[in-house]
């Protein structure tokens, strides 16, 4: 199971990467895409949408199930990755290279409170 050490993680299987401009990039983990199976549809949040931590803001659908994606921290959507809506299967190919959206956190300290790779691995029994 691929769990990069440089990322932060949520209990709901999102990964989070800090960007130089203060925003964070959000995607789903390798574990999540593996559990879902072949992705066939992705709905992303609109740029400018303000989110609360834990709020459902996107949907990924596979041949097996649909799953909500949750905001890892409070903030505002600053970008959505249209490339993954056009090719959802790209996430199955590399979950960490294919992000879903970028968020500008309301409080940068909230990102620090997310799980590290070791904590996430433990949470999924890996």
Secondary structure, DSSP 8 states (H G I E B T S, - for coil): ----TTSEE-TTSEEEEE-TTSEEEEEE-HHHHHHH-SEEEEE---TT-EE-TT-EEEEEEESS-EEEEE-SSSEEEEEE-HHHHH-THHHHH-TTTS--EEEEES-HHHHHTSB-HHHHHHHTT-
